[in-house]
Amino acid sequence: YGHRWRLAALAFLAKPENRLCKVCKANNELRVATEVDHIVPHRGDYTLFWNVNNWQGLCKRHHSEKTRRGE
């Protein structure tokens, strides 16, 4: 997504409330979030893309699974 996205994602994941994978946490597991996921796929909508309220931290596994499902 580019340099601007990488910086924004790193800043998002650095916040204490975003450091753990949201799916793992819901399953009583503790795994570090390494990827920022768009809760609602943006499908090229840049307003939705940059809406921080549409972001969540996920581990690689859960982000990959969600992406494979097309969510």
N, C-alpha and C positions, 0 to 999 in steps of 0.2 A: 504493500500500500504506500510505501514511500517513507521518507525521513520524518515528515511531520507526524505520520501515524505512529512510527516507532517511538518517538519522543512522548507522544500522548499516552500510548499504551504503557510505557515504562512508568510514567508518572501515576497512571491509574493503579497499576499493580503495586506501586510503592506505598500506597495508602493502607493503613492497618486493616481497614474493613474490606479490602479487596485482595488480601494476600493469600487467602485460602480458596481452593476450588469450591464453587457454590454447590455443585452436585455432590462432591465428596462430603462436604460439610452436612448436607441434608441427609446423607446416609451414615452419619456419625463416624466418618473417616476424616483424617487430617492429611490433606495433600496440598502442596503449594500450587497456587495458580500461576501458570507460566504464559497463558495466552488470554487476550481480551476477546471475548465473544460478543457479537451483536445478538442480543436476545431475539429481536425481530429482525430477520434478514433484511439488509438495506436494499439489495437488488439495484444498486446504482443511485439510490436516493441519497444525496450527500447531506441533506438535513438530518435524515435518520442515521446516516453513517457517523456523523459527528455529535449526535445527541448522547451525552455521557449517561443519561438515564436509560439508554438502550444497551449499555455495556455491562458485562459481568466477567469476573475472572474465572477461568476454568483451567484444569490441568490439560496436558496434551491429549491424554486418552479421551476425556469427555468432550473436548472440543472436536477431535477427529470423529468421534461417534456421532455427534450432533451434525457435523458437516456432511457426513456420509448419508444421514437420513434426510438431508436437504432442508434442515430447519435453520 
